[in-house]
Every structure is written in C-alpha cells, then in structure tokens.
Amino acid sequence: MDFVLWIIAVILVIAGIVTIFRGSILWGIVLIVVGLLVGPAGVSIFT
C-alpha cells in the first residue's frame, strides 16, 4: 500500500510542476500539496 501511495504522490507532484510551468500556478501548487499529503513520507490522509 505504501508503494502505491508513493507512486500516486510522485505523479501528483510531477503533474503539479508541469502545470506550474504551463502557467497555472494555483492549480500546480494544489497538486503538489495534495501529492505531499498523499505520500507515505508526508502526512498520509489514508492512515
């Protein structure tokens, strides 16, 4: 389960960075924060 959450978190953070570079700063920050919350190294919202 931790591995799946880690993969989801990485995808969300990368998507957030790409979104910021495309010009939508607010949406990119939201994706990065959600990715950090989901990740097992951060504050996981699922445990």
Short mmCIF file of the C-alpha atoms (twelve columns), coordinates in Angstrom:
data_MODEL
# 
_entry.id   MODEL 
# 
loop_
_atom_site.group_PDB 
_atom_site.id 
_atom_site.type_symbol 
_atom_site.label_atom_id 
_atom_site.label_alt_id 
_atom_site.label_comp_id 
_atom_site.label_asym_id 
_atom_site.label_seq_id 
_atom_site.Cartn_x 
_atom_site.Cartn_y 
_atom_site.Cartn_z 
_atom_site.pdbx_PDB_model_num 
ATOM 1  C CA . MET A 1  0.000  0.000  0.000   1 
ATOM 2  C CA . ASP A 2  2.849  2.379  0.804   1 
ATOM 3  C CA . PHE A 3  4.340  1.793  -2.638  1 
ATOM 4  C CA . VAL A 4  1.059  2.650  -4.363  1 
ATOM 5  C CA . LEU A 5  0.681  5.836  -2.321  1 
ATOM 6  C CA . TRP A 6  4.275  6.769  -3.125  1 
ATOM 7  C CA . ILE A 7  3.656  6.320  -6.857  1 
ATOM 8  C CA . ILE A 8  0.463  8.419  -6.690  1 
ATOM 9  C CA . ALA A 9  2.301  11.135 -4.744  1 
ATOM 10 C CA . VAL A 10 5.133  11.244 -7.297  1 
ATOM 11 C CA . ILE A 11 2.669  11.509 -10.183 1 
ATOM 12 C CA . LEU A 12 0.768  14.327 -8.448  1 
ATOM 13 C CA . VAL A 13 3.923  16.305 -7.673  1 
ATOM 14 C CA . ILE A 14 5.254  15.925 -11.223 1 
ATOM 15 C CA . ALA A 15 1.873  16.945 -12.623 1 
ATOM 16 C CA . GLY A 16 1.891  19.962 -10.315 1 
ATOM 17 C CA . ILE A 17 5.344  21.038 -11.508 1 
ATOM 18 C CA . VAL A 18 4.323  20.646 -15.152 1 
ATOM 19 C CA . THR A 19 1.134  22.614 -14.500 1 
ATOM 20 C CA . ILE A 20 3.125  25.457 -12.922 1 
ATOM 21 C CA . PHE A 21 5.395  25.613 -15.976 1 
ATOM 22 C CA . ARG A 22 2.329  25.732 -18.225 1 
ATOM 23 C CA . GLY A 23 1.161  28.878 -16.434 1 
ATOM 24 C CA . SER A 24 -1.477 27.727 -13.957 1 
ATOM 25 C CA . ILE A 25 0.384  28.416 -10.722 1 
ATOM 26 C CA . LEU A 26 -2.507 27.953 -8.283  1 
ATOM 27 C CA . TRP A 27 -3.580 24.570 -9.706  1 
ATOM 28 C CA . GLY A 28 0.057  23.418 -9.727  1 
ATOM 29 C CA . ILE A 29 0.502  24.324 -6.072  1 
ATOM 30 C CA . VAL A 30 -2.694 22.470 -5.194  1 
ATOM 31 C CA . LEU A 31 -1.445 19.334 -6.987  1 
ATOM 32 C CA . ILE A 32 1.924  19.497 -5.233  1 
ATOM 33 C CA . VAL A 33 0.340  19.936 -1.789  1 
ATOM 34 C CA . VAL A 34 -2.061 17.042 -2.400  1 
ATOM 35 C CA . GLY A 35 0.870  14.916 -3.567  1 
ATOM 36 C CA . LEU A 36 2.770  15.694 -0.395  1 
ATOM 37 C CA . LEU A 37 -0.265 14.854 1.743   1 
ATOM 38 C CA . VAL A 38 -0.861 11.535 -0.009  1 
ATOM 39 C CA . GLY A 39 2.752  10.366 0.078   1 
ATOM 40 C CA . PRO A 40 3.802  7.920  2.768   1 
ATOM 41 C CA . ALA A 41 6.754  10.149 3.670   1 
ATOM 42 C CA . GLY A 42 4.394  13.049 4.361   1 
ATOM 43 C CA . VAL A 43 1.179  13.253 6.299   1 
ATOM 44 C CA . SER A 44 -0.828 10.486 4.698   1 
ATOM 45 C CA . ILE A 45 -4.557 11.166 4.613   1 
ATOM 46 C CA . PHE A 46 -5.291 7.440  4.315   1 
ATOM 47 C CA . THR A 47 -3.746 6.268  7.606   1 
# 
